Amino acid sequence: MLACAPKTVPGSSRSTVDYNSYTEDLSPVRPSYTVTATTAPAKPATTTPARRPDNRKPVEAIHINRRLDAVLDTIAQKNRSVRYASGYRVQIYVGNERKAADEAKLKVYKNFPELNPYLDYKQPTYRLKVGDFMRRIDAERYLDLLKQQFSLAVLQADRVDIRRSLSIK
């Protein structure tokens, strides 16, 4: 608690320190360098600058580009093989009646043709989820619209189809 700061009066909200008046001589700790006088060689009086021989080979650049293209092609091929990613879907129906799940699915087809419905059955429950959203903000935008027609709509994390998610605007 005892430092370089000046003492202040307890209870005063303003500090009376003037930081611009601080001075300290640091010359003893600064390194010192000695300059020796040397004569510089005379520069030639040519008007054109001397050129260095060009040692670069354009063949190597082409070779590097071919290798780079090959690596990029393999990465692109791997990316094309990835079909699913983690994302979000909106669950609009949970219940034991198949007929009610089909009615909700038909209603989604009519009102939201861009959303793909997914009906899941695990005995004895039907779950109807819609959409393939990569970003949560897109799913929440549709969630507000779906809650107007389906009061039990809930946002859920799920594995989504990447190609279908790109078609949702």
Contact map, one row per residue, 1 for C-alpha under 8 A:
1110000000000000000000000000000000000000000000000000000000000000000000000000000000000000000000000000000000000000000000000000000000000000000000000000000000000000000000000
1111100000000000000000000000000000000000000000000000000000000000000000000000000000000000000000000000000000000000000000000000000000000000000000000000000000000000000000000
1111100000000000000000000000000000000000000000000000000000000000000000000000000000000000000000000000000000000000000000000000000000000000000000000000000000000000000000000
0111110000000000000000000000000000000000000000000000000000000000000000000000000000000000000000000000000000000000000000000000000000000000000000000000000000000000000000000
0111111000000000000000000000000000000000000000000000000000000000000000000000000000000000000000000000000000000000000000000000000000000000000000000000000000000000000000000
0001111100000000100000000000000000000000000000000000000000000000000000000000000000000000000000000000000000000000000000000000000000000000000000000000000000000000000000000
0000111110000000000000000000000000000000000000000000000000000000000000000000000000000000000000000000000000000000000000000000000000000000000000000000000000000000000000000
0000011111010011000000000000000000000000000000000000000000000000000000000000000000000000000000000000000000000000000000000000000000000000000000000000000000000000000000000
0000001111110000000000000000000000000000000000000000000000000000000000000000000000000000000000000000000000000000000000000000000000000000000000000000000000000000000000000
0000000111110000000000000000000000000000000000000000000000000000000000000000000000000000000000000000000000000000000000000000000000000000000000000000000000000000000000000
0000000011111000000000000000000000000000000000000000000000000000000000000000000000000000000000000000000000000000000000000000000000000000000000000000000000000000000000000
0000000111111110000000000000000000000000000000000000000000000000000000000000000000000000000000000000000000000000000000000000000000000000000000000000000000000000000000000
0000000000111110000000000000000000000000000000000000000000000000000000000000000000000000000000000000000000000000000000000000000000000000000000000000000000000000000000000
0000000000011111000000000000000000000000000000000000000000000000000000000000000000000000000000000000000000000000000000000000000000000000000000000000000000000000000000000
0000000100011111100000000000000000000000000000000000000000000000000000000000000000000000000000000000000000000000000000000000000000000000000000000000000000000000000000000
0000000100000111110000000000000000000000000000000000000000000000000000000000000000000000000000000000000000000000000000000000000000000000000000000000000000000000000000000
0000010000000011111000000000000000000000000000000000000000000000000000000000000000000000000000000000000000000000000000000000000000000000000000000000000000000000000000000
0000000000000001111111000000000000000000000000000000000000000000000000000000000000000000000000000000000000000000000000000000000000000000000000000000000000000000000000000
0000000000000000111111000000000000000000000000000000000000000000000000000000000000000000000000000000000000000000000000000000000000000000000000000000000000000000000000000
0000000000000000011111000000000000000000000000000000000000000000000000000000000000000000000000000000000000000000000000000000000000000000000000000000000000000000000000000
0000000000000000011111100000000000000000000000000000000000000000000000000000000000000000000000000000000000000000000000000000000000000000000000000000000000000000000000000
0000000000000000011111110000000000000000000000000000000000000000000000000000000000000000000000000000000000000000000000000000000000000000000000000000000000000000000000000
0000000000000000000011111000000000000000000000000000000000000000000000000000000000000000000000000000000000000000000000000000000000000000000000000000000000000000000000000
0000000000000000000001111100000000000000000000000000000000000000000000000000000000000000000000000000000000000000000000000000000000000000000000000000000000000000000000000
0000000000000000000000111111000000000000000000000000000000000000000000000000000000000000000000000000000000000000000000000000000000000000000000000000000000000000000000000
0000000000000000000000011111110000000000000000000000000000000000000000000000000000000000000000000000000000000000000000000000000000000000000000000000000000000000000000000
0000000000000000000000001111110000000000000000000000000000000000000000000000000000000000000000000000000000000000000000000000000000000000000000000000000000000000000000000
0000000000000000000000001111110000000000000000000000000000000000000000000000000000000000000000000000000000000000000000000000000000000000000000000000000000000000000000000
0000000000000000000000000111111000000000000000000000000000000000000000000000000000000000000000000000000000000000000000000000000000000000000000000000000000000000000000000
0000000000000000000000000111111100000000000000000000000000000000000000000000000000000000000000000000000000000000000000000000000000000000000000000000000000000000000000000
0000000000000000000000000000111110000000000000000000000000000000000000000000000000000000000000000000000000000000000000000000000000000000000000000000000000000000000000000
0000000000000000000000000000011111000000000000000000000000000000000000000000000000000000000000000000000000000000000000000000000000000000000000000000000000000000000000000
0000000000000000000000000000001111100000000000000000000000000000000000000000000000000000000000000000000000000000000000000000000000000000000000000000000000000000000000000
0000000000000000000000000000000111110000000000000000000000000000000000000000000000000000000000000000000000000000000000000000000000000000000000000000000000000000000000000
0000000000000000000000000000000011111000000000000000000000000000000000000000000000000000000000000000000000000000000000000000000000000000000000000000000000000000000000000
0000000000000000000000000000000001111100000000000000000000000000000000000000000000000000000000000000000000000000000000000000000000000000000000000000000000000000000000000
0000000000000000000000000000000000111110000000000000000000000000000000000000000000000000000000000000000000000000000000000000000000000000000000000000000000000000000000000
0000000000000000000000000000000000011111000000000000000000000000000000000000000000000000000000000000000000000000000000000000000000000000000000000000000000000000000000000
0000000000000000000000000000000000001111100000000000000000000000000000000000000000000000000000000000000000000000000000000000000000000000000000000000000000000000000000000
0000000000000000000000000000000000000111110000000000000000000000000000000000000000000000000000000000000000000000000000000000000000000000000000000000000000000000000000000
0000000000000000000000000000000000000011111000000000000000000000000000000000000000000000000000000000000000000000000000000000000000000000000000000000000000000000000000000
0000000000000000000000000000000000000001111100000000000000000000000000000000000000000000000000000000000000000000000000000000000000000000000000000000000000000000000000000
0000000000000000000000000000000000000000111110000000000000000000000000000000000000000000000000000000000000000000000000000000000000000000000000000000000000000000000000000
0000000000000000000000000000000000000000011111000000000000000000000000000000000000000000000000000000000000000000000000000000000000000000000000000000000000000000000000000
0000000000000000000000000000000000000000001111100000000000000000000000000000000000000000000000000000000000000000000000000000000000000000000000000000000000000000000000000
0000000000000000000000000000000000000000000111111000000000000000000000000000000000000000000000000000000000000000000000000000000000000000000000000000000000000000000000000
0000000000000000000000000000000000000000000011111000000000000000000000000000000000000000000000000000000000000000000000000000000000000000000000000000000000000000000000000
0000000000000000000000000000000000000000000001111100000000000000000000000000000000000000000000000000000000000000000000000000000000000000000000000000000000000000000000000
0000000000000000000000000000000000000000000001111110000000000000000000000000000000000000000000000000000000000000000000000000000000000000000000000000000000000000000000000
0000000000000000000000000000000000000000000000011111000000000000000000000000000000000000000000000000000000000000000000000000000000000000000000000000000000000000000000000
0000000000000000000000000000000000000000000000001111100000000000000000000000000000000000000000000000000000000000000000000000000000000000000000000000000000000000000000000
0000000000000000000000000000000000000000000000000111110000000000000000000000000000000000000000000000000000000000000000000000000000000000000000000000000000000000000000000
0000000000000000000000000000000000000000000000000011111000000000000000000000000000000000000000000000000000000000000000000000000000000000000000000000000000000000000000000
0000000000000000000000000000000000000000000000000001111100000000000000000000000000000000000000000000000000000000000000000000000000000000000000000000000000000000000000000
0000000000000000000000000000000000000000000000000000111110000000000000000000000000000000000000000000000000000000000000000000000000000000000000000000000000000000000000000
0000000000000000000000000000000000000000000000000000011111000000000000000000000000000000000000000000000000000000000000000000000000000000000000000000000000000000000000000
0000000000000000000000000000000000000000000000000000001111111000000000000000000000000000000000000000000000000000000000000000000000000000000000000000000000000000000000000
0000000000000000000000000000000000000000000000000000000111111100000000000000000000000000000000000000000000000000000000000000000000000000000000000000000000000000000000000
0000000000000000000000000000000000000000000000000000000011111110000000000000000000000000000000000000000000000000000000000000000000000000000000000000000000000000000000000
0000000000000000000000000000000000000000000000000000000011111111000000000000000000000000000000000000000000000000000000000000000000000000000000000000000000000000000000000
0000000000000000000000000000000000000000000000000000000011111111100000000000000000000000000000000000000000000000000000000000000000000000000000000000000000000000000000000
0000000000000000000000000000000000000000000000000000000001111111110000000000000000000000000000000000000000000000000000000000000000000000000000000000000000000000000000000
0000000000000000000000000000000000000000000000000000000000111111111000000000000000000000000000000000000000000000000000000000000000000000000000000000000000000000000000000
0000000000000000000000000000000000000000000000000000000000011111111100000000000000000000000000000000000000000000000000000000000000000000000000000000000000000000000000000
0000000000000000000000000000000000000000000000000000000000001111111110000000000000000000000000000000000000000000000000000000000000000000000000000000000000000000000000000
0000000000000000000000000000000000000000000000000000000000000111111111000000000000000000000000000000000000000000000000000000000000000000000000000000000000000000000000000
0000000000000000000000000000000000000000000000000000000000000011111111100000000000000000000000000000000000000000000000000000000000000000000000000000000000000000000000000
0000000000000000000000000000000000000000000000000000000000000001111111110000000000000000000000000000000000000000000000000000000000000000000000000000000000000000000000000
0000000000000000000000000000000000000000000000000000000000000000111111111000000000000000000000000000000000000000000000000000000000000000000000000000000000000000000000000
0000000000000000000000000000000000000000000000000000000000000000011111111100000000000000000000000000000000000000000000000000000000000000000000000000000000000000000000000
0000000000000000000000000000000000000000000000000000000000000000001111111110000000000000000000000000000000000000000000000000000000000000000000000000000000000000000000000
0000000000000000000000000000000000000000000000000000000000000000000111111111000000000000000000000000000000000000000000000000000000000000000000000000000000000000000000000
0000000000000000000000000000000000000000000000000000000000000000000011111111100000000000000000000000000000000000000000000000000000000000000000000000000000000000000000000
0000000000000000000000000000000000000000000000000000000000000000000001111111110000000000000000000000000000000000000000000000000000000000000000000000000000000000000000000
0000000000000000000000000000000000000000000000000000000000000000000000111111111000000000000000000000000000000000000000000000000000000000000000000000000000000000000000000
0000000000000000000000000000000000000000000000000000000000000000000000011111111100000000000000000000000000000000000000000000000000000000000000000000000000000000000000000
0000000000000000000000000000000000000000000000000000000000000000000000001111111110000000000000000000000000000000000000000000000000000000000000000000000000000000000000000
0000000000000000000000000000000000000000000000000000000000000000000000000111111111000000000000000000000000000000000000000000000000000000000000000000000000000000000000000
0000000000000000000000000000000000000000000000000000000000000000000000000011111111000000000000000000000000000000000000000000000000000000000000000000000000000000000000000
0000000000000000000000000000000000000000000000000000000000000000000000000001111111100000000000000000000000000000000000000000000000000000000000000000000000000000000000000
0000000000000000000000000000000000000000000000000000000000000000000000000000111111100000000000000000000000000000000000000000000000000000000000000000000000000000000000000
0000000000000000000000000000000000000000000000000000000000000000000000000000011111111000000000000000000000000000000000000000000000000000000000000000000000000000000000000
0000000000000000000000000000000000000000000000000000000000000000000000000000000111111000000000000000000000000000000000000000000000000000000000000000000000000000111000000
0000000000000000000000000000000000000000000000000000000000000000000000000000000001111100000000000000000000000000000000000000000000000000000000000000000000000011110000000
0000000000000000000000000000000000000000000000000000000000000000000000000000000001111110000000000000000000000000000000000000000000000100000000000000000000000011110000000
0000000000000000000000000000000000000000000000000000000000000000000000000000000000011111000000000000000000000000000000000000000000000100000000000000000000001111000000000
0000000000000000000000000000000000000000000000000000000000000000000000000000000000001111100000000000000000000000000000000000000000011111000000000000000000001111000000000
0000000000000000000000000000000000000000000000000000000000000000000000000000000000000111110000000000000000000000000000000000000000111111001000000000000000111111000000000
0000000000000000000000000000000000000000000000000000000000000000000000000000000000000011111000000000000000000000000000000000000011111000001000000000000000111101000000000
0000000000000000000000000000000000000000000000000000000000000000000000000000000000000001111100000000000000000000000000000000000011100000001000100000000011110000000000000
0000000000000000000000000000000000000000000000000000000000000000000000000000000000000000111111000000000000000000000000000000001111000000000000000000000011110000000000000
0000000000000000000000000000000000000000000000000000000000000000000000000000000000000000011111000000000100000000000000000000001111000000000000000100011111000000000000000
0000000000000000000000000000000000000000000000000000000000000000000000000000000000000000001111100000100100000000000000000000011110000000000000000000010110000000000000000
0000000000000000000000000000000000000000000000000000000000000000000000000000000000000000001111110000100000000000000000000000111100000000000000000000000000000000000000000
0000000000000000000000000000000000000000000000000000000000000000000000000000000000000000000011111000100000000000000000000000111000000000000000000000000000000000000000000
0000000000000000000000000000000000000000000000000000000000000000000000000000000000000000000001111100000000000000000000000001110000000000000000000000000000000000000000000
0000000000000000000000000000000000000000000000000000000000000000000000000000000000000000000000111111100000000000000000000000110000000000000000000000000000000000000000000
0000000000000000000000000000000000000000000000000000000000000000000000000000000000000000000000011111110000000000000000000000010000000000000000000000000000000000000000000
0000000000000000000000000000000000000000000000000000000000000000000000000000000000000000000000001111111000000000000000000000000000000000000000000000000000000000000000000
0000000000000000000000000000000000000000000000000000000000000000000000000000000000000000000000001111111100000000000000000000000000000000000000000000000000000000000000000
0000000000000000000000000000000000000000000000000000000000000000000000000000000000000000000011101111111110000000000000100000011100000000000000000000000000000000000000000
0000000000000000000000000000000000000000000000000000000000000000000000000000000000000000000000000111111111000000000000000000000000000000000000000000000000000000000000000
0000000000000000000000000000000000000000000000000000000000000000000000000000000000000000000000000011111111100000000000000000000000000000000000000000000000000000000000000
0000000000000000000000000000000000000000000000000000000000000000000000000000000000000000000110000001111111110000000000000000000100000000000000000000000000000000000000000
0000000000000000000000000000000000000000000000000000000000000000000000000000000000000000000000000000111111111000000010000000000100000000000000000000000000000000000000000
0000000000000000000000000000000000000000000000000000000000000000000000000000000000000000000000000000011111111100000000000000000000000000000000000000000000000000000000000
0000000000000000000000000000000000000000000000000000000000000000000000000000000000000000000000000000001111111110000000000000000000000000000000000000000000000000000000000
0000000000000000000000000000000000000000000000000000000000000000000000000000000000000000000000000000000111111111101010000000000000000000000000000000000000000000000000000
0000000000000000000000000000000000000000000000000000000000000000000000000000000000000000000000000000000011111111101010000000000000000000000000000000000000000000000000000
0000000000000000000000000000000000000000000000000000000000000000000000000000000000000000000000000000000001111111100000000000000000000000000000000000000000000000000000000
0000000000000000000000000000000000000000000000000000000000000000000000000000000000000000000000000000000000111111100000000000000000000000000000000000000000000000000000000
0000000000000000000000000000000000000000000000000000000000000000000000000000000000000000000000000000000000011111111000000000000000000000000000000000000000000000000000000
0000000000000000000000000000000000000000000000000000000000000000000000000000000000000000000000000000000000011111111100000000000000000000000000000000000000000000000000000
0000000000000000000000000000000000000000000000000000000000000000000000000000000000000000000000000000000000000001111100000000000000000000000000000000000000000000000000110
0000000000000000000000000000000000000000000000000000000000000000000000000000000000000000000000000000000000011001111110000000000001110000000000000000000000000000000000010
0000000000000000000000000000000000000000000000000000000000000000000000000000000000000000000000000000000000000000111111000000000001110000000000000000000000000000000000000
0000000000000000000000000000000000000000000000000000000000000000000000000000000000000000000000000000000010011000001111100000000111100000000000000000000000000000000000000
0000000000000000000000000000000000000000000000000000000000000000000000000000000000000000000000000000000000000000000111110000000111000000000000000000000000000000000000000
0000000000000000000000000000000000000000000000000000000000000000000000000000000000000000000000000000100000000000000011111000011110000000000000000000000000000000000000000
0000000000000000000000000000000000000000000000000000000000000000000000000000000000000000000000000000000000000000000001111100011110000000000000000000000000000000000000000
0000000000000000000000000000000000000000000000000000000000000000000000000000000000000000000000000000000000000000000000111111111000000000000000000000000000000000000000000
0000000000000000000000000000000000000000000000000000000000000000000000000000000000000000000000000000000000000000000000011111110000000000000000000000000000000000000000000
0000000000000000000000000000000000000000000000000000000000000000000000000000000000000000000000000000000000000000000000001111110000000000000000000000000000000000000000000
0000000000000000000000000000000000000000000000000000000000000000000000000000000000000000000000010000000000000000000000001111110000000000000000000000000000000000000000000
0000000000000000000000000000000000000000000000000000000000000000000000000000000000000000000001111000000000000000000000001111111000000000000000000000000000000000000000000
0000000000000000000000000000000000000000000000000000000000000000000000000000000000000000000011111100100000000000000000111111111100000000000000000000000000000000000000000
0000000000000000000000000000000000000000000000000000000000000000000000000000000000000000001111100000100000000000000000111000111110000000000000000000000000000000000000000
0000000000000000000000000000000000000000000000000000000000000000000000000000000000000000001111000000100110000000000011110000011111000000000000000000000000000000000000000
0000000000000000000000000000000000000000000000000000000000000000000000000000000000000000111110000000000000000000000011110000001111100000000000000000000000000000000000000
0000000000000000000000000000000000000000000000000000000000000000000000000000000000000000111100000000000000000000001111000000000111110000000000000000000000000000000000000
0000000000000000000000000000000000000000000000000000000000000000000000000000000000000001110000000000000000000000001110000000000011111000001000000000000000000000000010000
0000000000000000000000000000000000000000000000000000000000000000000000000000000000000011100000000000000000000000001100000000000001111100000000000000000000000001110110010
0000000000000000000000000000000000000000000000000000000000000000000000000000000000000011100000000000000000000000000000000000000000111111011000000000000000000001000010010
0000000000000000000000000000000000000000000000000000000000000000000000000000000000001111000000000000000000000000000000000000000000011111010000000000000000000001010010000
0000000000000000000000000000000000000000000000000000000000000000000000000000000000000011000000000000000000000000000000000000000000001111111000000000000000000000000000000
0000000000000000000000000000000000000000000000000000000000000000000000000000000000000011000000000000000000000000000000000000000000001111111100000000000000000000000000000
0000000000000000000000000000000000000000000000000000000000000000000000000000000000000000000000000000000000000000000000000000000000000011111110000000000000000000000000000
0000000000000000000000000000000000000000000000000000000000000000000000000000000000000000000000000000000000000000000000000000000000001111111111000000000000000000000000000
0000000000000000000000000000000000000000000000000000000000000000000000000000000000000001110000000000000000000000000000000000000000101011111111100000000000100000000000000
0000000000000000000000000000000000000000000000000000000000000000000000000000000000000000000000000000000000000000000000000000000000000001111111110000000000100000000000000
0000000000000000000000000000000000000000000000000000000000000000000000000000000000000000000000000000000000000000000000000000000000000000111111111000000000000000000000000
0000000000000000000000000000000000000000000000000000000000000000000000000000000000000000000000000000000000000000000000000000000000000000011111111100000000000000000000000
0000000000000000000000000000000000000000000000000000000000000000000000000000000000000000010000000000000000000000000000000000000000000000001111111110000011100000000000000
0000000000000000000000000000000000000000000000000000000000000000000000000000000000000000000000000000000000000000000000000000000000000000000111111111000000000000000000000
0000000000000000000000000000000000000000000000000000000000000000000000000000000000000000000000000000000000000000000000000000000000000000000011111111100000000000000000000
0000000000000000000000000000000000000000000000000000000000000000000000000000000000000000000100000000000000000000000000000000000000000000000001111111111010000000000000000
0000000000000000000000000000000000000000000000000000000000000000000000000000000000000000000000000000000000000000000000000000000000000000000000111111111110000000000000000
0000000000000000000000000000000000000000000000000000000000000000000000000000000000000000000000000000000000000000000000000000000000000000000000011111111000000000000000000
0000000000000000000000000000000000000000000000000000000000000000000000000000000000000000000000000000000000000000000000000000000000000000000000001111111000000000000000000
0000000000000000000000000000000000000000000000000000000000000000000000000000000000000000000110000000000000000000000000000000000000000000000000000111111110000000000000000
0000000000000000000000000000000000000000000000000000000000000000000000000000000000000000000100000000000000000000000000000000000000000000000000000111111110000000000000000
0000000000000000000000000000000000000000000000000000000000000000000000000000000000000000000110000000000000000000000000000000000000000000000000000010011111000000000000000
0000000000000000000000000000000000000000000000000000000000000000000000000000000000000000011110000000000000000000000000000000000000000000000000100110011111100000000000000
0000000000000000000000000000000000000000000000000000000000000000000000000000000000000000011100000000000000000000000000000000000000000000000000100000000111110000000000000
0000000000000000000000000000000000000000000000000000000000000000000000000000000000000001111000000000000000000000000000000000000000000000001100100000000011111000000000000
0000000000000000000000000000000000000000000000000000000000000000000000000000000000000001111000000000000000000000000000000000000000000000000000000000000001111100000000000
0000000000000000000000000000000000000000000000000000000000000000000000000000000000000111100000000000000000000000000000000000000000000000000000000000000000111110000000000
0000000000000000000000000000000000000000000000000000000000000000000000000000000000000111100000000000000000000000000000000000000000000000000000000000000000011111000000000
0000000000000000000000000000000000000000000000000000000000000000000000000000000000011111000000000000000000000000000000000000000000000000000000000000000000001111100000000
0000000000000000000000000000000000000000000000000000000000000000000000000000000000011111100000000000000000000000000000000000000000011100000000000000000000000111110010000
0000000000000000000000000000000000000000000000000000000000000000000000000000000000111000000000000000000000000000000000000000000000010000000000000000000000000011111110000
0000000000000000000000000000000000000000000000000000000000000000000000000000000000111000000000000000000000000000000000000000000000010100000000000000000000000001111111000
0000000000000000000000000000000000000000000000000000000000000000000000000000000000100000000000000000000000000000000000000000000000000000000000000000000000000000111111100
0000000000000000000000000000000000000000000000000000000000000000000000000000000000000000000000000000000000000000000000000000000000010000000000000000000000000000111111110
0000000000000000000000000000000000000000000000000000000000000000000000000000000000000000000000000000000000000000000000000000000000111100000000000000000000000001111111110
0000000000000000000000000000000000000000000000000000000000000000000000000000000000000000000000000000000000000000000000000000000000000000000000000000000000000000011111111
0000000000000000000000000000000000000000000000000000000000000000000000000000000000000000000000000000000000000000010000000000000000000000000000000000000000000000001111111
0000000000000000000000000000000000000000000000000000000000000000000000000000000000000000000000000000000000000000011000000000000000011000000000000000000000000000000111111
0000000000000000000000000000000000000000000000000000000000000000000000000000000000000000000000000000000000000000000000000000000000000000000000000000000000000000000001111
